[in-house]
Amino acid sequence: MKKYTSLFLLSLLFISCSKPKKVVIPEKPTGWQKIETPTKASLRGLSPVTKQIVWASGSDGTWLKTLDGGETWESGIIDGLDSADFRDIEGIDANTAIAMASGQPAVIFKTSDGGKTWIKKYDGPKEAFLDGMFFIKNAGYVIGDVVDEKWMVLETKDQGETWHELELGPNGPIGGGSFAASGSGILADEDNIWFASAGKDSKIYHSADKGFHWEKYSTPIIQNEDSQGIFSMARIDIDAIVAVGGDFTKSDSDLNNCIISIDKGKTWRLTPGKRPSGYRSGVEFFSRFGWLITVGPNGSDFSTNRGDDWERFSDDGFHAVKVDHTTTSVWASGANGTVAKLIY
């Protein structure tokens, strides 16, 4: 009898342990945990791989990496380029990352040994200004400012080993460009590519066939000056996209600084409720809790209703915000070597 009783209790224990745990959604994020790093560089490049592995990059040729959630860091200068601004980085794993420099030189480097060595994989023409990268598995795209009345769109199919410019990149206005905001002005999936132009002509460019054909869509974001427009985009689901921006010379202004599309970027509307509390340079969707998180120099805001209303939760300022690949943590980076982890 004792034998069967033990088996019965073990069965109950197994059933109890195998029940899926219910995710408890906090009411709101409570702030940021700032983490000490070994640099004072301005960090616009940010790529958390997991809640432990995080890559970042920025001014003065800086790269840095943690493997223990920010307790310790490795850092250095990419290929000795201490005057380059690496405004985007894509971490693949603890050993592999691809870093992109904006301005001149317009270069892309890759490390496969954890940052010990960086190998140049792309060197753009003197007119080039690279704005951001987006990767899907081994494939990736880079968007660059208009050169000879055509947007630069680079593609890799081998995890950044080789790059080529798409022959059918979209036409663009003379002097047209996109804000180099940690690569968050470009999105992609298996078939689609979206990127945002900036300044007085802030529109969405979209290809539904990997860059063979392009459409251009108007947006209601503020765009009367070169300092205005879309800085960052985030996808909520297969159809919904949220974009933020504003005027980087007016950090406290919330005038037309957030827009929403529910048809894959074809049409856009302004946030109907309370807007983010100032110019915003980064936005991410934290699917674990259904939160949108947006950051800028004067603070951070979040939304629980897909961008229709926003609430300020921190006065800490940042350049970029990213969710790790496992969707278990949210990280931010900014001026003076600032890195932080979301608290909730």
C-alpha positions as CSV (number, residue, x, y, z in Angstrom):
1,M,0.0,0.0,0.0
2,K,2.8,2.4,0.9
3,K,4.3,1.7,-2.6
4,Y,1.1,2.8,-4.4
5,T,0.6,5.8,-2.1
6,S,4.1,7.0,-3.0
7,L,3.5,6.5,-6.7
8,F,0.3,8.4,-6.4
9,L,2.0,11.3,-4.6
10,L,4.8,11.4,-7.1
11,S,2.2,11.5,-9.9
12,L,0.5,14.5,-8.3
13,L,3.8,16.2,-7.9
14,F,4.7,15.6,-11.5
15,I,1.3,17.0,-12.7
16,S,1.7,20.0,-10.4
17,C,5.2,20.8,-11.6
18,S,4.3,20.3,-15.3
19,K,1.5,22.9,-15.2
20,P,2.5,26.1,-17.1
21,K,3.4,28.9,-14.8
22,K,1.3,32.0,-15.1
23,V,3.2,35.2,-16.0
24,V,2.4,37.9,-13.5
25,I,2.4,41.2,-15.3
26,P,3.6,44.1,-13.2
27,E,1.5,47.3,-13.2
28,K,4.4,49.4,-14.6
29,P,8.2,49.5,-14.8
30,T,9.6,51.2,-11.8
31,G,12.8,52.6,-13.3
32,W,16.3,51.8,-14.5
33,Q,19.2,50.1,-12.7
34,K,22.3,52.0,-13.9
35,I,25.4,49.8,-14.4
36,E,29.0,51.0,-14.2
37,T,31.0,50.5,-17.4
38,P,34.7,51.2,-18.2
39,T,34.0,54.0,-20.7
40,K,32.7,57.5,-21.0
41,A,31.9,57.2,-24.7
42,S,28.4,58.1,-26.0
43,L,26.8,54.7,-26.5
44,R,24.2,54.6,-29.3
45,G,24.9,51.0,-30.4
46,L,23.2,48.5,-28.2
47,S,22.5,44.7,-28.6
48,P,21.5,42.5,-25.7
49,V,21.7,38.9,-26.7
50,T,20.4,37.5,-23.4
51,K,20.0,39.0,-19.9
52,Q,23.6,38.1,-19.3
53,I,25.3,38.8,-22.7
54,V,25.1,42.4,-23.9
55,W,27.2,44.2,-26.6
56,A,27.4,48.0,-27.0
57,S,29.3,50.5,-29.1
58,G,29.6,54.2,-29.7
59,S,31.9,57.2,-30.1
60,D,35.7,57.1,-30.1
61,G,35.6,53.7,-31.8
62,T,34.3,52.1,-28.6
63,W,33.0,48.6,-28.1
64,L,32.1,46.8,-24.9
65,K,30.6,43.5,-23.8
66,T,29.4,41.9,-20.6
67,L,28.9,38.1,-20.1
68,D,27.4,38.4,-16.6
69,G,24.6,40.9,-16.8
70,G,26.8,43.9,-16.3
71,E,28.9,42.8,-13.3
72,T,32.1,42.9,-15.4
73,W,32.9,44.3,-18.8
74,E,35.4,43.9,-21.6
75,S,36.0,46.9,-23.9
76,G,38.3,48.3,-26.5
77,I,38.6,50.4,-29.7
78,I,37.6,48.8,-33.0
79,D,40.6,48.4,-35.2
80,G,42.2,51.5,-33.7
81,L,39.5,53.8,-35.1
82,D,39.3,56.1,-32.1
83,S,37.7,58.9,-34.2
84,A,34.9,56.7,-35.6
85,D,31.3,56.6,-34.1
86,F,30.0,53.1,-34.1
87,R,26.3,53.9,-33.8
88,D,25.0,50.3,-34.3
89,I,26.1,46.9,-33.2
90,E,24.5,43.5,-33.6
91,G,25.5,40.8,-31.1
92,I,25.1,37.3,-32.3
93,D,26.5,35.4,-29.3
94,A,29.2,35.8,-26.7
95,N,31.9,35.7,-29.4
96,T,30.3,37.2,-32.5
97,A,29.2,40.8,-33.2
98,I,28.9,43.1,-36.2
99,A,29.5,46.8,-35.7
100,M,28.6,49.7,-38.1
101,A,30.2,53.2,-38.1
102,S,28.2,56.2,-39.2
103,G,29.8,59.1,-41.0
104,Q,33.3,58.6,-42.3
105,P,34.7,56.1,-42.5
106,A,31.4,54.3,-43.4
107,V,32.6,50.8,-42.4
108,I,31.3,47.6,-41.0
109,F,33.5,45.3,-38.8
110,K,32.9,41.8,-37.4
111,T,34.5,40.0,-34.5
112,S,34.4,36.2,-34.1
113,D,36.6,36.0,-31.0
114,G,34.7,38.0,-28.4
115,G,36.2,41.4,-29.5
116,K,39.9,40.5,-29.4
117,T,40.1,41.2,-33.2
118,W,37.8,43.1,-35.6
119,I,37.9,42.4,-39.3
120,K,36.6,45.0,-41.8
121,K,33.8,43.5,-43.9
122,Y,32.6,46.6,-45.7
123,D,34.2,50.0,-46.7
124,G,31.8,52.5,-48.2
125,P,32.4,55.3,-50.6
126,K,33.4,58.8,-49.3
127,E,29.9,60.0,-49.8
128,A,28.3,57.3,-47.7
129,F,26.7,57.8,-44.3
130,L,25.4,54.5,-42.7
131,D,22.4,54.8,-40.5
132,G,21.5,51.4,-39.1
133,M,21.4,47.6,-39.3
134,F,18.7,44.9,-38.9
135,F,19.4,41.2,-38.8
136,I,17.1,38.2,-39.3
137,K,19.1,35.0,-38.5
138,N,22.0,35.1,-40.9
139,A,20.5,37.7,-43.2
140,G,20.8,41.4,-42.6
141,Y,20.3,44.9,-44.0
142,V,21.9,48.3,-43.6
143,I,20.3,51.6,-44.6
144,G,22.4,54.6,-45.6
145,D,21.7,58.1,-46.6
146,V,20.9,59.0,-50.2
147,V,23.8,59.0,-52.7
148,D,23.3,60.0,-56.3
149,E,19.5,60.3,-55.7
150,K,19.2,56.7,-54.4
151,W,19.1,55.3,-50.9
152,M,21.9,53.0,-50.0
153,V,20.5,49.6,-49.0
154,L,23.2,46.9,-48.2
155,E,22.4,43.2,-47.8
156,T,24.3,40.3,-46.2
157,K,23.2,36.7,-46.4
158,D,26.1,35.2,-44.5
159,Q,25.9,36.8,-41.0
160,G,27.9,39.9,-42.1
161,E,30.8,38.2,-43.8
162,T,30.1,39.8,-47.1
163,W,27.9,42.8,-48.1
164,H,26.5,44.1,-51.4
165,E,24.3,47.1,-52.3
166,L,20.9,46.3,-53.6
167,E,20.7,47.4,-57.3
168,L,17.0,48.2,-56.9
169,G,17.3,50.4,-53.9
170,P,14.6,53.1,-53.7
171,N,15.0,56.6,-55.2
172,G,15.5,59.4,-52.6
173,P,15.7,63.2,-52.5
174,I,19.0,65.0,-52.8
175,G,20.4,65.3,-49.2
176,G,17.9,62.7,-47.9
177,G,18.9,60.7,-44.8
178,S,17.8,58.7,-41.9
179,F,18.7,59.3,-38.2
180,A,21.5,57.0,-37.0
181,A,19.7,55.9,-33.8
182,S,21.1,52.5,-32.8
183,G,19.7,50.9,-36.0
184,S,16.1,51.4,-34.8
185,G,15.1,53.3,-37.9
186,I,15.0,50.1,-39.9
187,L,13.0,46.9,-39.5
188,A,12.8,43.7,-41.5
189,D,11.5,40.1,-41.5
190,E,11.7,37.2,-44.0
191,D,10.2,39.3,-46.9
192,N,9.7,42.9,-45.7
193,I,12.0,45.8,-45.2
194,W,10.9,49.1,-43.7
195,F,13.0,52.2,-43.0
196,A,12.2,55.8,-42.0
197,S,13.6,58.9,-43.6
198,A,14.2,62.0,-41.4
199,G,14.0,65.7,-41.4
200,K,11.6,67.7,-43.6
201,D,10.6,64.6,-45.5
202,S,10.0,62.0,-42.8
203,K,8.4,59.0,-44.6
204,I,8.3,55.2,-44.5
205,Y,9.9,53.3,-47.3
206,H,8.7,49.7,-47.6
207,S,9.5,46.7,-49.7
208,A,7.4,43.5,-49.4
209,D,9.8,41.4,-51.6
210,K,13.3,41.7,-50.1
211,G,14.1,45.0,-51.8
212,F,13.0,44.4,-55.4
213,H,10.1,46.8,-55.3
214,W,9.5,49.8,-53.0
215,E,6.6,52.0,-51.9
216,K,6.8,55.3,-50.0
217,Y,4.2,56.3,-47.4
218,S,3.5,59.7,-45.8
219,T,3.4,60.1,-42.0
220,P,2.0,62.7,-39.6
221,I,5.1,62.9,-37.4
222,I,6.5,66.4,-36.9
223,Q,8.8,67.2,-39.9
224,N,9.2,70.9,-40.5
225,E,13.0,71.1,-39.8
226,D,16.1,68.9,-40.4
227,S,16.2,68.1,-36.6
228,Q,12.7,66.6,-36.7
229,G,11.1,63.3,-37.8
230,I,11.1,59.6,-37.1
231,F,14.0,58.3,-35.0
232,S,12.9,54.8,-34.1
233,M,10.4,52.1,-34.9
234,A,9.1,48.9,-33.2
235,R,6.8,46.1,-34.4
236,I,4.1,45.0,-32.1
237,D,2.8,42.2,-34.3
238,I,2.6,41.2,-37.9
239,D,0.6,44.3,-38.8
240,A,1.2,47.0,-36.1
241,I,4.2,49.3,-36.0
242,V,4.9,52.2,-33.6
243,A,7.3,55.0,-34.5
244,V,8.7,57.8,-32.2
245,G,10.8,60.8,-32.7
246,G,10.2,64.6,-32.5
247,D,12.8,67.4,-32.5
248,F,16.2,66.6,-31.0
249,T,16.8,70.3,-30.4
250,K,13.6,70.5,-28.2
251,S,13.9,67.5,-25.8
252,D,10.8,68.4,-23.8
253,S,8.4,68.9,-26.7
254,D,5.8,66.2,-27.3
255,L,4.4,67.8,-30.5
256,N,3.4,65.0,-32.9
257,N,6.2,62.7,-31.6
258,C,4.5,59.3,-31.8
259,I,2.7,57.6,-34.7
260,I,1.0,54.2,-35.1
261,S,0.3,52.0,-38.1
262,I,-1.9,48.9,-38.1
263,D,-1.5,47.9,-41.8
264,K,2.2,47.2,-42.0
265,G,3.2,50.8,-42.4
266,K,1.0,51.9,-45.3
267,T,-1.1,54.4,-43.3
268,W,-0.3,56.2,-40.0
269,R,-2.1,58.1,-37.3
270,L,-0.9,60.2,-34.4
271,T,-1.1,58.8,-30.9
272,P,-4.7,59.6,-29.9
273,G,-4.1,59.9,-26.1
274,K,-1.2,61.1,-24.0
275,R,2.1,61.2,-25.9
276,P,5.6,60.4,-24.8
277,S,6.9,63.3,-22.7
278,G,9.5,64.7,-25.1
279,Y,11.7,63.9,-28.1
280,R,12.3,60.2,-28.2
281,S,15.2,58.4,-29.9
282,G,14.4,54.8,-29.1
283,V,11.4,52.5,-28.8
284,E,11.0,48.8,-28.2
285,F,8.1,46.3,-27.6
286,F,8.6,44.1,-24.6
287,S,6.3,41.3,-25.5
288,R,6.7,39.5,-22.2
289,F,4.4,42.1,-20.6
290,G,2.9,43.8,-23.6
291,W,4.7,47.0,-22.9
292,L,6.2,49.6,-25.3
293,I,9.2,51.3,-23.8
294,T,10.5,54.6,-25.3
295,V,13.6,56.6,-24.2
296,G,15.1,60.1,-24.9
297,P,17.4,62.6,-23.3
298,N,14.8,63.9,-20.8
299,G,13.4,60.5,-19.6
300,S,11.5,57.3,-20.4
301,D,7.8,56.4,-21.0
302,F,5.8,53.2,-21.4
303,S,2.5,52.2,-23.0
304,T,0.3,49.2,-22.2
305,N,-2.2,49.8,-25.0
306,R,-0.1,49.6,-28.1
307,G,1.0,53.2,-28.1
308,D,-2.4,54.9,-27.8
309,D,-1.4,56.4,-24.3
310,W,1.9,56.8,-22.7
311,E,3.0,57.3,-19.1
312,R,6.4,58.7,-17.9
313,F,8.2,56.4,-15.4
314,S,11.7,57.7,-15.3
315,D,13.7,60.9,-15.6
316,D,16.8,59.0,-16.7
317,G,17.9,60.0,-20.2
318,F,19.2,57.5,-22.8
319,H,19.9,57.3,-26.6
320,A,18.8,53.7,-27.2
321,V,16.6,50.9,-25.8
322,K,16.6,47.2,-26.8
323,V,15.0,44.0,-25.7
324,D,17.3,41.0,-25.5
325,H,16.8,38.1,-28.1
326,T,15.2,35.9,-25.4
327,T,12.7,38.7,-24.5
328,T,13.5,38.4,-20.8
329,S,15.2,41.8,-20.2
330,V,15.3,45.4,-21.5
331,W,18.4,47.5,-21.7
332,A,19.2,51.1,-22.4
333,S,22.4,53.0,-23.3
334,G,23.3,56.7,-23.5
335,A,25.9,59.4,-22.9
336,N,29.0,59.1,-20.8
337,G,29.2,55.3,-21.0
338,T,25.7,54.9,-19.5
339,V,24.1,51.4,-19.6
340,A,21.0,50.4,-17.6
341,K,18.6,47.6,-17.1
342,L,14.9,48.0,-16.8
343,I,13.4,47.4,-13.3
344,Y,9.9,46.1,-12.9
